[in-house]
Amino acid sequence: MDLFAEKFISSERKLDLLINNAGIMWVPLRRDSRGIESQLATNYLGQFHLTAKLWEALKKLMAQG
């Protein structure tokens, strides 16, 4: 996710829309590289992380009105 966001920001492409939608269910207990349980990381924290990484692109979109 970090690499995608960095490449997108550096491309200076316009971000027209950001839809945060992901989910997993009934998975065995696993943790991501940060030590966070995978279902929590995917279903809740991932979209906030992506939005934060793309915040500069989103601000440009909002500034253009």
N, C-alpha and C positions, 0 to 999 in steps of 0.2 A: 504494500500500500504506500509506504513512504517513497519508494522508487518511482511508482506511477505518479504520485503527486509532484515530486521534484521534476520529473520529465515534463509533465503537463505545464507547470508554472514556467519552466525555462523555455518552453516552446512559444510562450506568449500568445497562445490560442485563446479565443474568447470562450468563456464558459457560459453557455446559454441556460443550462438547467442542471441541477444536481438532485438526483433521486436516490435516497438512502434506503435500500431495501435488501436485507439479507437475513437468513435465518436457518438454524439447524435445530433438530429436536431428537431426543432419545439417542444420544451418542454416549459412548463410554467416557468415563472421566479422563480428560486430557487437558493439558495446559499448553498455552502458547509460549513463545520465546520469552515473554515477560513474566511468566508464571501465573497468568490469569486463566481461569477455567475456560475451555473453548466455547461453550455455549454462551456464557456471559460476554466473552470477547466478540463473538460473531453477532449475536442478536442485539446487543446494546452498545458496547463500547466502540465497535468498528466504525459505525457511521459517524460518531462524534469525532473520532480520530481523523477520518478522511475529510470531514468538513473543516476541521481545524487546519489540516495541511493545505487545503484548497482555499482557505479564507481570503488570501490576497486576490485570487481570481474572482471570488464571489463579491468582494468589495468593489471591484471594477464594474461588475455587472450592475450592482445596486447604484453606483455613482452615475452610470449612463441613463438610469431611470427607465 
